[in-house]
């Protein structure tokens, strides 16, 4: 089978498997930082939906507390 007989989808899949991402072009002194970014990305891929939902709930709770505190100070803070 020559190179022209291979379907384009198969060529695309094999090239995606060979591609290593930014890890191939990151300079060696920055590799420890890049490894942390990769770990964070792997965590997000694994726990993404739950992770986002928890932070949305925490953000909403903090905003509610902030608005209630502001309302309290606005209405009763001057007396």
N, C-alpha and C positions, 0 to 999 in steps of 0.2 A: 504494500500500500504506500503510495507516494504521499508527499506532504499536501498535495492538492486534493487528494481523496478524503482527507480527514474533514468531518463536518465542522463548521465554524463554532458550534456550541461546545464541542469537545476541546477545540483549541482554546477557547475562552476559559473553560473550566480548568484545564491544565496550567494555563498561565496564571490564573488566580491562586492556584495551590502553590505555585512556585514563588509568587510575590510575597515578600516578607513585611510589607508596610514600611513605616518610617524607621523602623529599627535598623534598616540597612544603610540609611543615610545620616543617622545621628552620630555626631563625633563621639569618640571614646570617653572623653571627660564628662559628657552629659548622660552617659548610659545609666548611672544610678537613678537619676531623675526620670528617665524614660521607663525604667523598670517599674517605678512606682505608678506612673501613668498607666502602664499596661495592666498592672494589678487592679487598679481602680476600674479600668474599662472591663476587665473580666468580671469583677464584682457586679458592675451594672448590667452586663449581659446576663448574668445568672439571676440576680435579684431585682432587676430593673423596675418591674411594675409595683412590687411591694415597697421597694425603696422610695419611689416617687410618691406613692400614696401616703406613707408615713410622714414624709416631709411636707406634703400638702396639708395634712392634719395638724402638724406642729406649727406651720406657718399660719394657718387659719386661727388656731388657738391663741397664738401670740398677738395677732391682729385684733382679735376680739378683746383680749385683756387690755391692749393699748387703747382701743377706742373707749372701753368702759372707764379706764383711768382718766382719759382726756375728758370725757363727759362729766365725771365726778368733779374733776378740778374746775371745769368750766362753770358748772352749775353751783357747786358748793365751796369752791376754793376761795372765793372772794369774801365770804361771810365770816 
